[in-house]
Amino acid sequence: MNNISSQVADYVLETNLSDIDSGTISRVKDRVLDSLGTIMIGRNADGNDAAARVYGGEGGPPEATVLGRGSRTGAANAAAVNALMQRSWDFEACGAEDSQRRLHPAHVSGSTFPTALAVGERTHASGADLLRALTLGDDLATRITVASGFNLAIGTDNTGISNGIGCVATAGALMGLNAQQLVDAFGLVLNQLSGTIENIFDGAMAFKLPQAMSARNAINSVDLAVGGFSGPKDPLGGRYGFFSIFGGSSNQDTLLEDLGKVFYGDKVIKPWSCCRIVQGPVEAATVIRKEIDLDGIQEIRIVAPPSVLNGFTAVPFIHGESTPVSAIFNLSLCVVLALEFGEVRPEYITEEVLGSPRIRALHGKVRLVDSESGGISAGSVPTPIRVDVEMKDSRVLSRSTPVALGDIYANPLSSEQLLDKYYRNMEHGGVDRRIADEARQMVEALESVDDVRLLADVLSGPFNE
C-alpha cells in the first residue's frame, strides 16, 4: 500500500537523527527551552488547578511528570496538563512555515513538546530520541497545516486538529511503532480531532483545550494501535480522511514535498504574551512610547484591515467583565499595555493592573479604524496594522511593523532575548535561578542526556509563585 498515510508512516520510521541538519536541531532546542519557560509561567493560570485535579485524578501508572506541580500520572494526562499550562498565556512558539517561509496560523510546539516529554519519560528515551521524535512531529504538524490550507476564517482551531497528527508521529517514534500501527494511530486520532475559535471570541478558558487534547488523544491513539485497535486504511488521504474533512483548499502534494529532507516547525518564538496578530502593533507601540509623554496623548488610532476588525482581536474588552483570556487576545488593550510598560507579559494581566485608572484612561483613548484594504490570511503577506498616536499638541506619531519581532527569518529574537524570556518566565513561575540554569544546560546538551526523565525531574516541583 502506497497511499499518503503509509508514505508518512514510512517517513517517521526511516528518518534518523543523523538525517536532520544541525540548523533544525538548534531550532528544536530553542523551542524546547521556550516551551519549558512557557509551561512554568502558565502553571498557575486560571483553570489549570482544576485540570490538574481532573486529569491527575484519573489514575494510571505514574509514568510522566506534571511539571512544576510535584506530581506524576499517566503519560496522556500529564501531556494534557503540561500543554494546558503552556497554552495559558498565548506565549508559546507559533506560526507554521511553508517552503517560501510564509507564516500560517498554528501553535505546534505547545502540543508536540508535552507529548514528547511525557512519552519520553514513559519509555526512558534519551535526549537524542526526543530530539528526533520532536523534529518529526513538528515537521508533520506544520506540513499538515500548510497542506490543508487552514485559515482562521474557517472557525476551527487547528491546534486541536493538525497538532494531533504531529503528536501521533512524535509519540509513535518514541514508542517504536511499526508502519501499520502508525497508520492505525493516525486513523484513531482522526476520530478525536476538534477545536473552535469561538473559545477565543468569548474569552473562555476552553481555548487551551484543543492544544492539550491533541497531545492526550495522540498518546491514547498510539496506545490503542499498539494494542491492535485498527483504524482506516488511509486516514490522511482517504475518501473521508483528514484532507477531505479538514482540507477545504488543500494541496496534498505539499505534505510530501521534500519529506525527510527539509524539516519545518513553528517559525516564531514570541517576545510577548499575546496573539501573534497583535504583535506587530505592539512592537510599533513600544517604539512610539520612547518618543512621547503618555500624559500628552489625545487619541490612539489602530488602523487595521477588515479581516482583523471582524476577528477575535477586535472584540471589545470591558473592564471588570472581560477575562484574562480576552486580554491577551485584545488588540487595543495589548497596544495600551505596550505603550505603558514597553512589553506585554503575564505580570500585567491582573485585575490590579488592567483595572488601574491609568490603563483604563489610556484604553478609553483607543479607536479602531478600518484600513479598507488588505488582510491577514494563511500564506499571504499581511497588511501591517498601523498605530497612530495623536498628541494634545497635534503631533501624530505613526508606526507599523511589517514582520513583528520573533520571526526567525525576518526579525528574530537574539540569543540574549531568548534567554531573557526563558529566565523571566521561570522566575515568574516560581523557579529559582539555579534550577532554571540546570534545565537550560540540559537542553543545550540534549543529545548527551541519557534519559529525559532527568530533565523532567529537575522541573518537577512543586514550586512557589
LUMVEX-244431 format. One record per residue (C-alpha): residue number from 0; residue in three letters; x, y, z. Coordinates in steps of 0.25 Angstrom, whole numbers. Layout:
BEGIN
+-----+-----+-------+-------+-------+
!   k !   r !    c1 !    c2 !    c3 !
+-----+-----+-------+-------+-------+
! NUM ! ALA !     X !     Y !     Z !
...
+-----+-----+-------+-------+-------+
% end
This chain:
BEGIN
+-----+-----+-------+-------+-------+
!   k !   r !    c1 !    c2 !    c3 !
+-----+-----+-------+-------+-------+
!   0 ! MET !     0 !     0 !     0 !
!   1 ! ASN !     6 !    13 !    -4 !
!   2 ! ASN !    -5 !    23 !     0 !
!   3 ! ILE !    -1 !    37 !     7 !
!   4 ! SER !    -3 !    31 !    21 !
!   5 ! SER !     7 !    20 !    18 !
!   6 ! GLN !    17 !    29 !    12 !
!   7 ! VAL !    16 !    38 !    24 !
!   8 ! ALA !    18 !    25 !    33 !
!   9 ! ASP !    30 !    21 !    25 !
!  10 ! TYR !    36 !    35 !    27 !
!  11 ! VAL !    34 !    34 !    42 !
!  12 ! LEU !    41 !    20 !    43 !
!  13 ! GLU !    52 !    23 !    33 !
!  14 ! THR !    57 !    37 !    37 !
!  15 ! ASN !    69 !    36 !    47 !
!  16 ! LEU !    74 !    47 !    55 !
!  17 ! SER !    86 !    47 !    46 !
!  18 ! ASP !    77 !    51 !    35 !
!  19 ! ILE !    73 !    64 !    42 !
!  20 ! ASP !    82 !    76 !    39 !
!  21 ! SER !    89 !    84 !    51 !
!  22 ! GLY !    81 !    97 !    48 !
!  23 ! THR !    68 !    89 !    50 !
!  24 ! ILE !    73 !    83 !    63 !
!  25 ! SER !    77 !    96 !    68 !
!  26 ! ARG !    63 !   102 !    65 !
!  27 ! VAL !    57 !    90 !    72 !
!  28 ! LYS !    65 !    92 !    85 !
!  29 ! ASP !    61 !   107 !    85 !
!  30 ! ARG !    46 !   103 !    84 !
!  31 ! VAL !    49 !    93 !    96 !
!  32 ! LEU !    55 !   103 !   104 !
!  33 ! ASP !    44 !   113 !   101 !
!  34 ! SER !    33 !   102 !   104 !
!  35 ! LEU !    39 !    99 !   118 !
!  36 ! GLY !    38 !   114 !   121 !
!  37 ! THR !    24 !   116 !   116 !
!  38 ! ILE !    19 !   104 !   123 !
!  39 ! MET !    25 !   109 !   136 !
!  40 ! ILE !    19 !   123 !   135 !
!  41 ! GLY !     6 !   117 !   132 !
!  42 ! ARG !     5 !   106 !   143 !
!  43 ! ASN !    -4 !   115 !   152 !
!  44 ! ALA !   -12 !   121 !   141 !
!  45 ! ASP !   -27 !   121 !   142 !
!  46 ! GLY !   -33 !   107 !   141 !
!  47 ! ASN !   -20 !    99 !   142 !
!  48 ! ASP !   -23 !    95 !   156 !
!  49 ! ALA !   -36 !    89 !   152 !
!  50 ! ALA !   -30 !    82 !   140 !
!  51 ! ALA !   -18 !    76 !   149 !
!  52 ! ARG !   -28 !    70 !   158 !
!  53 ! VAL !   -37 !    64 !   147 !
!  54 ! TYR !   -26 !    58 !   139 !
!  55 ! GLY !   -17 !    55 !   151 !
!  56 ! GLY !   -29 !    48 !   158 !
!  57 ! GLU !   -32 !    39 !   146 !
!  58 ! GLY !   -21 !    30 !   151 !
!  59 ! GLY !   -12 !    21 !   143 !
!  60 ! PRO !     3 !    18 !   145 !
!  61 ! PRO !    12 !    29 !   149 !
!  62 ! GLU !    19 !    30 !   136 !
!  63 ! ALA !    21 !    45 !   134 !
!  64 ! THR !    23 !    58 !   141 !
!  65 ! VAL !    13 !    69 !   142 !
!  66 ! LEU !    23 !    80 !   142 !
!  67 ! GLY !    24 !    89 !   154 !
!  68 ! ARG !    13 !    82 !   162 !
!  69 ! GLY !    21 !    71 !   168 !
!  70 ! SER !    12 !    60 !   163 !
!  71 ! ARG !    13 !    49 !   153 !
!  72 ! THR !     2 !    42 !   145 !
!  73 ! GLY !    -1 !    34 !   132 !
!  74 ! ALA !     6 !    40 !   120 !
!  75 ! ALA !    -6 !    44 !   113 !
!  76 ! ASN !   -12 !    52 !   125 !
!  77 ! ALA !     2 !    58 !   128 !
!  78 ! ALA !     4 !    63 !   114 !
!  79 ! ALA !   -10 !    69 !   114 !
!  80 ! VAL !    -8 !    77 !   127 !
!  81 ! ASN !     6 !    82 !   122 !
!  82 ! ALA !     0 !    86 !   109 !
!  83 ! LEU !   -11 !    94 !   116 !
!  84 ! MET !    -1 !   101 !   124 !
!  85 ! GLN !     8 !   104 !   112 !
!  86 ! ARG !    -4 !   110 !   105 !
!  87 ! SER !    -9 !   118 !   116 !
!  88 ! TRP !    -3 !   132 !   113 !
!  89 ! ASP !    -2 !   130 !    98 !
!  90 ! PHE !    13 !   131 !   100 !
!  91 ! GLU !    17 !   119 !    93 !
!  92 ! ALA !    24 !   117 !    79 !
!  93 ! CYS !    15 !   119 !    67 !
!  94 ! GLY !    14 !   120 !    52 !
!  95 ! ALA !    15 !   108 !    43 !
!  96 ! GLU !    25 !   111 !    32 !
!  97 ! ASP !    24 !   107 !    17 !
!  98 ! SER !    35 !   105 !     7 !
!  99 ! GLN !    34 !   120 !     4 !
! 100 ! ARG !    36 !   124 !    19 !
! 101 ! ARG !    22 !   129 !    19 !
! 102 ! LEU !    14 !   128 !    32 !
! 103 ! HIS !     1 !   120 !    34 !
! 104 ! PRO !    -7 !   121 !    47 !
! 105 ! ALA !    -2 !   110 !    56 !
! 106 ! HIS !     3 !   106 !    70 !
! 107 ! VAL !    10 !    93 !    68 !
! 108 ! SER !    21 !    93 !    79 !
! 109 ! GLY !    10 !    94 !    90 !
! 110 ! SER !     5 !    80 !    87 !
! 111 ! THR !    17 !    73 !    82 !
! 112 ! PHE !    27 !    76 !    93 !
! 113 ! PRO !    17 !    72 !   104 !
! 114 ! THR !    15 !    59 !    96 !
! 115 ! ALA !    30 !    57 !    94 !
! 116 ! LEU !    33 !    59 !   109 !
! 117 ! ALA !    22 !    50 !   114 !
! 118 ! VAL !    25 !    38 !   105 !
! 119 ! GLY !    40 !    40 !   106 !
! 120 ! GLU !    38 !    39 !   121 !
! 121 ! ARG !    30 !    26 !   120 !
! 122 ! THR !    40 !    20 !   110 !
! 123 ! HIS !    52 !    25 !   117 !
! 124 ! ALA !    56 !    31 !   104 !
! 125 ! SER !    69 !    38 !   102 !
! 126 ! GLY !    71 !    53 !    99 !
! 127 ! ALA !    75 !    49 !    85 !
! 128 ! ASP !    62 !    41 !    83 !
! 129 ! LEU !    54 !    52 !    88 !
! 130 ! LEU !    60 !    62 !    78 !
! 131 ! ARG !    57 !    52 !    67 !
! 132 ! ALA !    43 !    50 !    70 !
! 133 ! LEU !    40 !    64 !    73 !
! 134 ! THR !    46 !    69 !    60 !
! 135 ! LEU !    37 !    58 !    52 !
! 136 ! GLY !    25 !    63 !    60 !
! 137 ! ASP !    27 !    77 !    58 !
! 138 ! ASP !    30 !    75 !    43 !
! 139 ! LEU !    18 !    67 !    41 !
! 140 ! ALA !     8 !    76 !    48 !
! 141 ! THR !    14 !    88 !    41 !
! 142 ! ARG !    13 !    81 !    27 !
! 143 ! ILE !    -2 !    77 !    30 !
! 144 ! THR !    -5 !    91 !    34 !
! 145 ! VAL !     0 !    97 !    21 !
! 146 ! ALA !    -5 !    86 !    12 !
! 147 ! SER !   -19 !    87 !    17 !
! 148 ! GLY !   -20 !   101 !    15 !
! 149 ! PHE !   -24 !   105 !    29 !
! 150 ! ASN !   -29 !   119 !    31 !
! 151 ! LEU !   -35 !   125 !    44 !
! 152 ! ALA !   -47 !   130 !    36 !
! 153 ! ILE !   -52 !   115 !    35 !
! 154 ! GLY !   -55 !   116 !    50 !
! 155 ! THR !   -47 !   103 !    54 !
! 156 ! ASP !   -35 !   103 !    64 !
! 157 ! ASN !   -24 !    95 !    57 !
! 158 ! THR !   -17 !    93 !    70 !
! 159 ! GLY !   -27 !    82 !    72 !
! 160 ! ILE !   -26 !    77 !    58 !
! 161 ! SER !   -13 !    78 !    51 !
! 162 ! ASN !    -6 !    76 !    64 !
! 163 ! GLY !   -12 !    63 !    67 !
! 164 ! ILE !    -6 !    57 !    54 !
! 165 ! GLY !     8 !    62 !    58 !
! 166 ! CYS !     7 !    57 !    72 !
! 167 ! VAL !     4 !    43 !    67 !
! 168 ! ALA !    17 !    44 !    59 !
! 169 ! THR !    25 !    48 !    72 !
! 170 ! ALA !    18 !    38 !    81 !
! 171 ! GLY !    19 !    27 !    71 !
! 172 ! ALA !    34 !    30 !    68 !
! 173 ! LEU !    37 !    29 !    83 !
! 174 ! MET !    29 !    16 !    85 !
! 175 ! GLY !    35 !     9 !    73 !
! 176 ! LEU !    22 !     6 !    65 !
! 177 ! ASN !    23 !    -1 !    52 !
! 178 ! ALA !    17 !     5 !    39 !
! 179 ! GLN !     3 !    -2 !    41 !
! 180 ! GLN !     2 !     3 !    55 !
! 181 ! LEU !     5 !    17 !    51 !
! 182 ! VAL !    -5 !    17 !    41 !
! 183 ! ASP !   -15 !    12 !    50 !
! 184 ! ALA !   -11 !    22 !    61 !
! 185 ! PHE !   -13 !    33 !    50 !
! 186 ! GLY !   -27 !    28 !    48 !
! 187 ! LEU !   -31 !    27 !    62 !
! 188 ! VAL !   -27 !    41 !    65 !
! 189 ! LEU !   -34 !    46 !    53 !
! 190 ! ASN !   -47 !    42 !    60 !
! 191 ! GLN !   -43 !    51 !    72 !
! 192 ! LEU !   -39 !    64 !    65 !
! 193 ! SER !   -47 !    76 !    68 !
! 194 ! GLY !   -46 !    91 !    72 !
! 195 ! THR !   -53 !   104 !    71 !
! 196 ! ILE !   -48 !   119 !    72 !
! 197 ! GLU !   -61 !   122 !    78 !
! 198 ! ASN !   -54 !   120 !    91 !
! 199 ! ILE !   -45 !   132 !    88 !
! 200 ! PHE !   -57 !   141 !    83 !
! 201 ! ASP !   -63 !   138 !    97 !
! 202 ! GLY !   -50 !   139 !   105 !
! 203 ! ALA !   -52 !   125 !   110 !
! 204 ! MET !   -42 !   116 !   117 !
! 205 ! ALA !   -46 !   105 !   107 !
! 206 ! PHE !   -37 !   112 !    97 !
! 207 ! LYS !   -26 !   104 !   104 !
! 208 ! LEU !   -33 !    90 !   102 !
! 209 ! PRO !   -31 !    87 !    87 !
! 210 ! GLN !   -15 !    88 !    88 !
! 211 ! ALA !   -16 !    79 !   100 !
! 212 ! MET !   -26 !    69 !    94 !
! 213 ! SER !   -16 !    67 !    82 !
! 214 ! ALA !    -6 !    63 !    92 !
! 215 ! ARG !   -15 !    54 !   100 !
! 216 ! ASN !   -22 !    48 !    89 !
! 217 ! ALA !   -10 !    45 !    81 !
! 218 ! ILE !    -4 !    37 !    92 !
! 219 ! ASN !   -16 !    29 !    95 !
! 220 ! SER !   -17 !    26 !    80 !
! 221 ! VAL !    -3 !    21 !    79 !
! 222 ! ASP !    -6 !    12 !    91 !
! 223 ! LEU !   -19 !     7 !    85 !
! 224 ! ALA !   -11 !     4 !    72 !
! 225 ! VAL !     0 !    -4 !    79 !
! 226 ! GLY !   -12 !   -12 !    86 !
! 227 ! GLY !   -17 !   -16 !    72 !
! 228 ! PHE !   -28 !    -6 !    71 !
! 229 ! SER !   -29 !    -3 !    56 !
! 230 ! GLY !   -33 !    10 !    48 !
! 231 ! PRO !   -36 !    13 !    34 !
! 232 ! LYS !   -26 !     9 !    23 !
! 233 ! ASP !   -23 !    23 !    18 !
! 234 ! PRO !   -27 !    33 !    29 !
! 235 ! LEU !   -20 !    45 !    23 !
! 236 ! GLY !   -23 !    44 !     8 !
! 237 ! GLY !   -35 !    34 !     8 !
! 238 ! ARG !   -49 !    37 !     3 !
! 239 ! TYR !   -53 !    43 !    16 !
! 240 ! GLY !   -39 !    45 !    22 !
! 241 ! PHE !   -33 !    57 !    28 !
! 242 ! PHE !   -32 !    65 !    15 !
! 243 ! SER !   -46 !    62 !    11 !
! 244 ! ILE !   -51 !    67 !    25 !
! 245 ! PHE !   -42 !    78 !    29 !
! 246 ! GLY !   -35 !    82 !    16 !
! 247 ! GLY !   -44 !    92 !     9 !
! 248 ! SER !   -33 !    97 !     0 !
! 249 ! SER !   -23 !    86 !     2 !
! 250 ! ASN !   -11 !    83 !    -7 !
! 251 ! GLN !    -7 !    69 !    -2 !
! 252 ! ASP !     6 !    70 !   -11 !
! 253 ! THR !    11 !    80 !    -1 !
! 254 ! LEU !    11 !    70 !    10 !
! 255 ! LEU !    20 !    60 !     3 !
! 256 ! GLU !    30 !    71 !    -4 !
! 257 ! ASP !    44 !    68 !     1 !
! 258 ! LEU !    39 !    60 !    12 !
! 259 ! GLY !    50 !    55 !    20 !
! 260 ! LYS !    60 !    65 !    14 !
! 261 ! VAL !    54 !    78 !    19 !
! 262 ! PHE !    48 !    80 !    33 !
! 263 ! TYR !    38 !    90 !    37 !
! 264 ! GLY !    33 !    95 !    50 !
! 265 ! ASP !    28 !   108 !    57 !
! 266 ! LYS !    35 !   120 !    52 !
! 267 ! VAL !    32 !   130 !    63 !
! 268 ! ILE !    37 !   130 !    77 !
! 269 ! LYS !    28 !   141 !    83 !
! 270 ! PRO !    34 !   152 !    90 !
! 271 ! TRP !    21 !   156 !    97 !
! 272 ! SER !     9 !   148 !   103 !
! 273 ! CYS !    -2 !   152 !    93 !
! 274 ! CYS !    -7 !   147 !    80 !
! 275 ! ARG !     2 !   148 !    68 !
! 276 ! ILE !    -8 !   156 !    60 !
! 277 ! VAL !    -6 !   168 !    70 !
! 278 ! GLN !     9 !   167 !    72 !
! 279 ! GLY !    12 !   176 !    60 !
! 280 ! PRO !     5 !   187 !    66 !
! 281 ! VAL !    10 !   184 !    80 !
! 282 ! GLU !    24 !   186 !    74 !
! 283 ! ALA !    20 !   199 !    68 !
! 284 ! ALA !    15 !   204 !    81 !
! 285 ! THR !    28 !   200 !    88 !
! 286 ! VAL !    35 !   209 !    78 !
! 287 ! ILE !    25 !   221 !    79 !
! 288 ! ARG !    26 !   221 !    94 !
! 289 ! LYS !    40 !   225 !    94 !
! 290 ! GLU !    37 !   238 !    87 !
! 291 ! ILE !    25 !   243 !    95 !
! 292 ! ASP !    20 !   246 !   109 !
! 293 ! LEU !     8 !   237 !   111 !
! 294 ! ASP !     1 !   248 !   118 !
! 295 ! GLY !     1 !   256 !   106 !
! 296 ! ILE !    -7 !   246 !    97 !
! 297 ! GLN !   -20 !   251 !    91 !
! 298 ! GLU !   -24 !   239 !    83 !
! 299 ! ILE !   -19 !   225 !    80 !
! 300 ! ARG !   -23 !   220 !    66 !
! 301 ! ILE !   -21 !   206 !    62 !
! 302 ! VAL !   -23 !   205 !    47 !
! 303 ! ALA !   -25 !   190 !    43 !
! 304 ! PRO !   -32 !   183 !    31 !
! 305 ! PRO !   -46 !   177 !    32 !
! 306 ! SER !   -41 !   163 !    34 !
! 307 ! VAL !   -35 !   168 !    47 !
! 308 ! LEU !   -46 !   177 !    51 !
! 309 ! ASN !   -56 !   166 !    49 !
! 310 ! GLY !   -48 !   156 !    57 !
! 311 ! PHE !   -46 !   152 !    71 !
! 312 ! THR !   -35 !   162 !    74 !
! 313 ! ALA !   -45 !   173 !    72 !
! 314 ! VAL !   -55 !   168 !    82 !
! 315 ! PRO !   -58 !   180 !    92 !
! 316 ! PHE !   -50 !   178 !   105 !
! 317 ! ILE !   -60 !   182 !   116 !
! 318 ! HIS !   -52 !   185 !   129 !
! 319 ! GLY !   -58 !   178 !   141 !
! 320 ! GLU !   -65 !   167 !   132 !
! 321 ! SER !   -55 !   162 !   121 !
! 322 ! THR !   -46 !   151 !   125 !
! 323 ! PRO !   -30 !   150 !   125 !
! 324 ! VAL !   -32 !   141 !   113 !
! 325 ! SER !   -39 !   153 !   106 !
! 326 ! ALA !   -28 !   162 !   110 !
! 327 ! ILE !   -17 !   154 !   103 !
! 328 ! PHE !   -24 !   154 !    90 !
! 329 ! ASN !   -29 !   168 !    90 !
! 330 ! LEU !   -23 !   177 !    80 !
! 331 ! SER !   -26 !   191 !    87 !
! 332 ! LEU !   -23 !   186 !   101 !
! 333 ! CYS !    -9 !   180 !    97 !
! 334 ! VAL !    -5 !   193 !    90 !
! 335 ! VAL !    -8 !   201 !   102 !
! 336 ! LEU !     0 !   191 !   111 !
! 337 ! ALA !    11 !   193 !   101 !
! 338 ! LEU !    11 !   208 !   102 !
! 339 ! GLU !    10 !   207 !   117 !
! 340 ! PHE !    21 !   196 !   120 !
! 341 ! GLY !    28 !   195 !   107 !
! 342 ! GLU !    24 !   180 !   106 !
! 343 ! VAL !    12 !   171 !   109 !
! 344 ! ARG !    15 !   160 !   119 !
! 345 ! PRO !     6 !   151 !   129 !
! 346 ! GLU !    11 !   160 !   140 !
! 347 ! TYR !     2 !   171 !   135 !
! 348 ! ILE !   -11 !   163 !   132 !
! 349 ! THR !   -16 !   165 !   146 !
! 350 ! GLU !   -29 !   171 !   151 !
! 351 ! GLU !   -20 !   181 !   159 !
! 352 ! VAL !   -12 !   186 !   146 !
! 353 ! LEU !   -24 !   185 !   136 !
! 354 ! GLY !   -33 !   192 !   145 !
! 355 ! SER !   -24 !   203 !   149 !
! 356 ! PRO !   -28 !   217 !   146 !
! 357 ! ARG !   -16 !   220 !   137 !
! 358 ! ILE !   -19 !   207 !   128 !
! 359 ! ARG !   -34 !   210 !   127 !
! 360 ! ALA !   -31 !   224 !   123 !
! 361 ! LEU !   -22 !   220 !   112 !
! 362 ! HIS !   -31 !   209 !   107 !
! 363 ! GLY !   -42 !   219 !   106 !
! 364 ! LYS !   -34 !   227 !    96 !
! 365 ! VAL !   -33 !   216 !    86 !
! 366 ! ARG !   -41 !   216 !    74 !
! 367 ! LEU !   -40 !   204 !    63 !
! 368 ! VAL !   -40 !   209 !    49 !
! 369 ! ASP !   -43 !   201 !    36 !
! 370 ! SER !   -32 !   202 !    26 !
! 371 ! GLU !   -42 !   197 !    16 !
! 372 ! SER !   -31 !   188 !     9 !
! 373 ! GLY !   -23 !   176 !    10 !
! 374 ! GLY !   -24 !   166 !    21 !
! 375 ! ILE !   -17 !   154 !    28 !
! 376 ! SER !   -18 !   141 !    22 !
! 377 ! ALA !   -11 !   128 !    22 !
! 378 ! GLY !     2 !   129 !    14 !
! 379 ! SER !     0 !   143 !    10 !
! 380 ! VAL !     8 !   155 !    13 !
! 381 ! PRO !    -1 !   162 !    23 !
! 382 ! THR !    -5 !   177 !    22 !
! 383 ! PRO !     3 !   183 !    34 !
! 384 ! ILE !    -6 !   189 !    45 !
! 385 ! ARG !    -3 !   203 !    48 !
! 386 ! VAL !    -2 !   210 !    61 !
! 387 ! ASP !    -5 !   225 !    60 !
! 388 ! VAL !    -3 !   233 !    74 !
! 389 ! GLU !    -9 !   247 !    73 !
! 390 ! MET !    -3 !   256 !    84 !
! 391 ! LYS !   -10 !   268 !    90 !
! 392 ! ASP !     0 !   278 !    83 !
! 393 ! SER !    -6 !   272 !    70 !
! 394 ! ARG !     6 !   264 !    66 !
! 395 ! VAL !     3 !   250 !    61 !
! 396 ! LEU !    13 !   238 !    62 !
! 397 ! SER !    11 !   227 !    53 !
! 398 ! ARG !    17 !   213 !    53 !
! 399 ! SER !    15 !   200 !    46 !
! 400 ! THR !    23 !   187 !    47 !
! 401 ! PRO !    22 !   178 !    34 !
! 402 ! VAL !    28 !   166 !    42 !
! 403 ! ALA !    28 !   166 !    57 !
! 404 ! LEU !    39 !   162 !    66 !
! 405 ! GLY !    41 !   147 !    67 !
! 406 ! ASP !    41 !   142 !    53 !
! 407 ! ILE !    53 !   134 !    52 !
! 408 ! TYR !    56 !   139 !    37 !
! 409 ! ALA !    51 !   153 !    36 !
! 410 ! ASN !    52 !   159 !    51 !
! 411 ! PRO !    58 !   148 !    60 !
! 412 ! LEU !    60 !   149 !    75 !
! 413 ! SER !    74 !   150 !    79 !
! 414 ! SER !    80 !   139 !    87 !
! 415 ! GLU !    80 !   149 !    99 !
! 416 ! GLN !    66 !   152 !    97 !
! 417 ! LEU !    62 !   137 !    96 !
! 418 ! LEU !    69 !   134 !   109 !
! 419 ! ASP !    63 !   147 !   116 !
! 420 ! LYS !    49 !   142 !   112 !
! 421 ! TYR !    53 !   128 !   118 !
! 422 ! TYR !    58 !   133 !   131 !
! 423 ! ARG !    47 !   143 !   134 !
! 424 ! ASN !    37 !   132 !   131 !
! 425 ! MET !    44 !   123 !   140 !
! 426 ! GLU !    45 !   133 !   151 !
! 427 ! HIS !    30 !   137 !   150 !
! 428 ! GLY !    27 !   123 !   151 !
! 429 ! GLY !    34 !   121 !   164 !
! 430 ! VAL !    46 !   114 !   159 !
! 431 ! ASP !    59 !   119 !   165 !
! 432 ! ARG !    71 !   122 !   156 !
! 433 ! ARG !    79 !   110 !   160 !
! 434 ! ILE !    69 !   101 !   155 !
! 435 ! ALA !    66 !   109 !   143 !
! 436 ! ASP !    81 !   108 !   140 !
! 437 ! GLU !    81 !    93 !   141 !
! 438 ! ALA !    69 !    91 !   132 !
! 439 ! ARG !    75 !   101 !   121 !
! 440 ! GLN !    89 !    93 !   122 !
! 441 ! MET !    82 !    80 !   120 !
! 442 ! VAL !    74 !    85 !   108 !
! 443 ! GLU !    87 !    91 !   101 !
! 444 ! ALA !    93 !    77 !   102 !
! 445 ! LEU !    81 !    69 !   100 !
! 446 ! GLU !    88 !    59 !    91 !
! 447 ! SER !    96 !    55 !   103 !
! 448 ! VAL !    85 !    53 !   112 !
! 449 ! ASP !    83 !    38 !   115 !
! 450 ! ASP !    69 !    39 !   120 !
! 451 ! VAL !    59 !    51 !   118 !
! 452 ! ARG !    53 !    47 !   131 !
! 453 ! LEU !    65 !    54 !   137 !
! 454 ! LEU !    60 !    67 !   131 !
! 455 ! ALA !    46 !    65 !   136 !
! 456 ! ASP !    51 !    63 !   150 !
! 457 ! VAL !    59 !    76 !   150 !
! 458 ! LEU !    46 !    83 !   148 !
! 459 ! SER !    36 !    74 !   155 !
! 460 ! GLY !    34 !    84 !   167 !
! 461 ! PRO !    25 !    88 !   173 !
! 462 ! PHE !    30 !   102 !   173 !
! 463 ! ASN !    25 !   114 !   180 !
! 464 ! GLU !    20 !   126 !   172 !
+-----+-----+-------+-------+-------+
% end
